[in-house]
């Protein structure tokens, strides 16, 4: 093409010098909300000594309200919205941006919140594989009327490096496990408080146990297409997410099958100061969704 317009970024090769703007990028960190990714770039700037207190970081995609993008040094921070369709649109344009900028040796990390299964509140899950709602490590998409299945493995070496970083920091309970990617927030994740719910609590808990037994340690809505598209593009990818922080609440631990406290919810404060700092400074808080809760029996709410 004579000109490639990245419509949802409000950027184009005919109007912007991509190599000058983005040619030094080595790390791309993506996450759901614009406010989180703005908070993240400010945090990274401070950690890398590339910013000053109160420094403003302009939104590179200010010409659109679809996504937000921030940059400091070799780090690009981009919001992707919620769910597979939203992140897939962003990834198409992000991958083209990196191509036009002539970037090389890129690592892309998705940072997000999720519902944890069988973990201490505030734990971090480094994704080994993204699996679908039937626990298969694949992303299925219909293209031109035909079903296409793509691999959802993530970079094993990068996962090990992140685990080593966690051990050095020593602030968070961190595990490597599978992440289940669902198509929606309510029925797809077994919630009981949606507008439609045609199953009961017992069926929900049985499904969560099956997920745990298959190796799933958290649930979210973006990892499958993230892994599939980045694999096809040849970039190193990882998906470490703060397990259990789901709209300001935390899914807590799985103990033994049939035990009364197998699945519970607790407030974020129980995760401790280190995890609160991670929430506030690294991924931020989505205040508009804090009121959302899972409908659980009284014994679960009391834990």
Legacy VTK file of the C-alpha trace (Angstrom):
# vtk DataFile Version 3.0
C-alpha trace
ASCII
DATASET POLYDATA
POINTS 303 float
0.000 0.000 0.000
1.154 3.537 -0.704
-0.181 4.499 2.710
-1.191 2.288 5.632
-3.754 3.942 7.896
-4.002 2.491 11.391
-7.551 3.712 11.762
-8.194 2.812 15.401
-4.902 4.399 16.480
-5.460 7.565 14.411
-1.998 7.039 12.915
-0.832 6.529 9.349
2.387 6.047 7.413
1.536 9.078 5.274
1.148 11.401 8.247
3.575 10.015 10.828
7.245 9.007 10.745
6.960 5.566 12.330
10.720 4.780 12.520
11.384 8.129 14.216
8.480 7.738 16.638
8.719 4.048 17.464
11.956 2.644 16.007
13.627 2.250 19.418
10.772 0.229 20.964
11.861 -3.090 22.478
9.074 -3.774 24.976
5.345 -3.408 24.449
3.058 -3.714 27.461
-0.662 -3.917 26.805
-3.613 -3.877 29.194
-7.322 -3.257 29.323
-8.057 0.322 30.318
-6.405 3.583 29.208
-6.027 4.778 32.803
-4.136 1.641 33.777
-1.724 1.940 30.887
-1.127 5.616 31.601
-0.389 4.736 35.237
1.889 1.949 34.019
3.990 4.190 31.760
4.436 6.683 34.616
5.554 3.820 36.873
7.984 2.459 34.272
9.415 5.934 33.599
10.164 6.297 37.300
11.670 2.812 37.567
13.906 3.365 34.523
14.902 6.876 35.568
13.406 8.345 32.398
10.803 10.613 33.936
10.324 13.155 36.682
7.583 13.485 39.320
4.453 15.008 37.831
5.695 14.535 34.284
2.909 14.358 31.710
2.844 11.540 29.168
0.730 12.477 26.124
-1.616 9.967 24.539
-0.154 9.190 21.118
-3.624 8.038 19.979
-5.376 11.220 21.131
-7.093 11.487 17.752
-9.366 8.553 18.656
-11.194 7.310 21.735
-10.797 3.628 20.833
-7.364 3.009 22.361
-4.690 4.909 24.247
-0.937 4.684 23.695
1.970 6.021 25.752
5.728 5.776 25.293
8.836 6.313 27.380
12.251 5.215 26.140
12.062 1.694 24.681
8.687 0.920 26.319
5.332 1.288 24.592
2.172 1.052 26.716
-1.129 0.427 24.906
-4.705 -0.166 26.079
-6.712 -2.887 24.355
-10.217 -2.674 25.784
-12.162 -5.689 26.968
-12.523 -9.054 25.247
-11.155 -10.897 22.220
-12.626 -8.658 19.468
-11.248 -5.477 21.015
-7.712 -6.745 21.630
-7.541 -8.424 18.207
-8.244 -5.120 16.421
-5.574 -3.426 18.515
-3.049 -6.195 17.836
-3.503 -6.011 14.060
-2.640 -2.329 14.091
0.079 -2.655 16.738
1.893 -5.368 14.755
1.717 -3.227 11.615
3.005 -0.230 13.580
6.035 -2.213 14.772
6.643 -3.437 11.210
6.513 0.045 9.693
8.758 1.360 12.483
11.332 -1.325 11.566
11.457 -2.570 15.161
13.318 -5.780 15.981
13.648 -8.198 18.903
10.320 -7.130 20.377
8.826 -8.543 23.573
5.110 -8.031 24.180
3.617 -8.522 27.629
-0.064 -8.330 28.510
-0.672 -7.048 32.030
-4.172 -7.426 33.399
-6.524 -8.480 36.127
-8.331 -11.791 36.236
-10.329 -14.229 38.313
-7.994 -16.585 40.175
-8.744 -20.257 40.813
-7.205 -21.999 43.797
-4.763 -19.194 44.579
-3.984 -16.830 47.408
-5.638 -13.431 46.814
-3.391 -11.056 44.894
-1.240 -13.799 43.364
0.389 -13.277 39.975
-0.170 -15.889 37.266
2.404 -16.156 34.474
0.584 -17.894 31.650
2.014 -21.126 30.254
-0.818 -21.675 27.781
-4.054 -19.934 27.072
-6.915 -22.445 26.931
-10.503 -22.078 25.807
-13.583 -22.736 27.935
-13.232 -26.482 27.273
-9.590 -26.353 28.475
-8.070 -26.833 25.009
-4.898 -24.798 24.210
-6.253 -23.249 21.031
-7.854 -20.161 19.532
-10.694 -20.862 17.117
-11.822 -18.292 14.576
-14.034 -18.395 11.483
-12.262 -16.825 8.491
-14.009 -16.671 5.113
-16.571 -19.176 6.372
-13.964 -21.707 7.456
-12.914 -22.560 11.007
-9.245 -21.860 11.655
-7.540 -23.159 14.805
-4.315 -21.568 16.043
-1.863 -22.405 18.809
-1.969 -20.430 22.062
1.386 -21.340 23.604
3.390 -18.492 25.084
7.160 -18.024 25.283
8.459 -20.596 27.769
11.839 -18.944 28.325
10.246 -15.559 28.928
7.889 -17.140 31.465
10.895 -18.582 33.327
12.636 -15.191 33.299
9.553 -13.503 34.743
9.329 -16.160 37.430
12.957 -15.493 38.380
12.175 -11.774 38.571
9.320 -12.532 40.934
11.604 -14.572 43.177
14.104 -11.708 43.312
11.406 -9.161 44.165
9.781 -11.447 46.719
6.595 -9.363 47.049
4.030 -11.531 45.286
2.945 -15.141 45.308
3.672 -16.075 41.680
2.850 -19.238 39.743
3.132 -20.446 36.175
-0.144 -21.977 35.012
-2.756 -22.075 32.299
-5.107 -19.148 31.725
-8.662 -19.802 30.555
-9.879 -17.276 28.005
-13.661 -16.923 27.794
-15.993 -15.101 25.434
-17.814 -13.100 28.080
-17.705 -11.952 31.703
-20.870 -13.569 33.059
-22.085 -16.950 31.760
-18.744 -17.770 30.135
-17.055 -17.530 33.529
-19.810 -19.223 35.502
-21.058 -16.146 37.315
-24.435 -16.333 39.002
-25.323 -12.630 38.934
-25.788 -11.966 35.212
-29.080 -11.092 33.532
-29.264 -14.699 32.299
-28.151 -17.685 34.399
-29.481 -21.151 33.521
-27.233 -23.162 35.864
-26.908 -23.419 39.626
-24.129 -22.854 42.120
-23.274 -26.537 42.403
-22.772 -26.789 38.637
-20.615 -23.665 38.712
-18.351 -24.995 41.448
-17.986 -28.350 39.664
-16.900 -26.532 36.497
-14.337 -24.459 38.395
-12.960 -27.634 39.982
-12.623 -29.243 36.537
-10.824 -26.128 35.325
-8.435 -26.249 38.273
-7.758 -29.962 37.798
-6.886 -29.301 34.135
-4.190 -26.811 35.148
-6.161 -23.558 34.874
-5.197 -20.992 37.510
-7.061 -17.913 36.299
-9.780 -16.703 33.946
-9.892 -13.669 31.658
-11.044 -12.684 28.147
-8.057 -11.796 25.943
-5.152 -14.230 26.246
-6.058 -16.684 23.459
-6.036 -14.275 20.534
-3.103 -12.431 22.105
-1.023 -15.604 22.081
-2.215 -16.739 18.639
-1.566 -13.455 16.821
1.793 -12.779 18.432
2.946 -16.338 17.687
2.090 -15.888 14.017
3.970 -12.581 13.974
7.115 -14.048 15.506
7.361 -11.907 18.643
8.060 -13.096 22.193
4.926 -12.868 24.290
3.847 -13.448 27.861
0.690 -12.855 29.832
1.366 -12.312 33.550
-1.813 -11.247 35.272
-2.736 -10.396 38.810
-4.770 -13.434 39.684
-8.119 -12.888 41.272
-8.411 -9.120 41.132
-11.692 -8.869 39.339
-13.377 -5.479 39.441
-11.764 -4.668 42.752
-12.528 -8.051 44.337
-10.349 -11.109 44.713
-11.220 -14.737 44.059
-9.560 -16.756 46.798
-8.357 -20.218 47.409
-9.405 -23.709 46.387
-8.716 -26.185 49.197
-10.086 -29.688 48.898
-12.966 -31.018 46.782
-16.228 -30.652 48.660
-14.777 -28.463 51.404
-17.058 -25.603 52.364
-14.395 -22.991 51.734
-13.211 -24.224 48.371
-14.135 -21.031 46.515
-14.485 -17.673 48.170
-14.234 -13.952 47.747
-12.308 -11.583 49.943
-11.589 -7.882 49.831
-8.396 -6.622 48.161
-7.056 -5.395 51.494
-6.350 -8.958 52.575
-3.819 -9.280 49.794
-1.378 -7.161 51.792
0.469 -3.939 51.210
2.739 -5.312 48.496
-0.179 -6.396 46.359
-2.015 -3.117 46.977
1.060 -1.274 45.727
1.081 -3.497 42.628
-2.606 -2.756 42.065
-2.282 0.993 42.471
1.004 1.606 40.704
1.355 -1.148 38.121
-2.057 -2.038 36.813
-4.175 0.617 38.537
-7.753 0.274 39.665
-10.898 0.305 37.566
-13.057 2.192 40.056
-16.196 2.092 37.920
-16.423 -1.697 38.273
-15.643 -2.180 41.963
-19.317 -2.677 42.789
-19.530 -5.875 40.703
-19.460 -9.057 42.799
-19.972 -12.772 42.379
-23.128 -14.103 43.974
-21.887 -16.601 46.532
-23.416 -18.302 49.561
-23.034 -16.704 52.994
-20.199 -19.031 54.042
-18.098 -17.839 51.106
-18.723 -14.158 51.789
-17.624 -14.575 55.383
-14.149 -15.917 54.602
LINES 1 304
303 0 1 2 3 4 5 6 7 8 9 10 11 12 13 14 15 16 17 18 19 20 21 22 23 24 25 26 27 28 29 30 31 32 33 34 35 36 37 38 39 40 41 42 43 44 45 46 47 48 49 50 51 52 53 54 55 56 57 58 59 60 61 62 63 64 65 66 67 68 69 70 71 72 73 74 75 76 77 78 79 80 81 82 83 84 85 86 87 88 89 90 91 92 93 94 95 96 97 98 99 100 101 102 103 104 105 106 107 108 109 110 111 112 113 114 115 116 117 118 119 120 121 122 123 124 125 126 127 128 129 130 131 132 133 134 135 136 137 138 139 140 141 142 143 144 145 146 147 148 149 150 151 152 153 154 155 156 157 158 159 160 161 162 163 164 165 166 167 168 169 170 171 172 173 174 175 176 177 178 179 180 181 182 183 184 185 186 187 188 189 190 191 192 193 194 195 196 197 198 199 200 201 202 203 204 205 206 207 208 209 210 211 212 213 214 215 216 217 218 219 220 221 222 223 224 225 226 227 228 229 230 231 232 233 234 235 236 237 238 239 240 241 242 243 244 245 246 247 248 249 250 251 252 253 254 255 256 257 258 259 260 261 262 263 264 265 266 267 268 269 270 271 272 273 274 275 276 277 278 279 280 281 282 283 284 285 286 287 288 289 290 291 292 293 294 295 296 297 298 299 300 301 302
